């Protein structure tokens, strides 16, 4: 599928609802367990998404659309959620994510990005040159990646309980 800002927004606005539907009002065992050492729980993933809403997507879009000659992105702290989420409930994190995403989607729409702007470039600290279209497409795929990750983590809580059906359940492998 070719990049489309309209199709991108279709997913961006739904992500908080999907995650809220999956995770709110379920036992903490579903949302606080992870896949082992150095892995994230669904709770951690929501914190990571919040940090991205604050410091990644829109700030980087602003850099690309700016008149700044350098157009360099600030590095993203992929582990900031561990400190930033301390003391917060999952419901609080979900509400914060929902609010921040709504604000960011409104900002994205308000920019009225034109097709010729999608080829404008910024500089990622690890990846080098990236286009605005690539950045915004990554935002959507990042959401979908973390929805799949949360589904996988939650599914693995019953890995032993499914018995021989484990052979038919790719998510558990």
Secondary structure, DSSP 8 states (H G I E B T S, - for coil): ----HHHHHHHHHHHHHHHHHHHTTS-HHHHH--SSTT---HHHHHHHHHHHHHHTHHHHHHHHHSS-SS-B-----TTTHHHHTTT--HHHHHHHHHHHHHHHHHHHHHT---GGGGG-EEEETTTEEEEHHHHHHHHHHHHHHHHHHHHHHHHHTTTTTTGGGGGG-GGG-
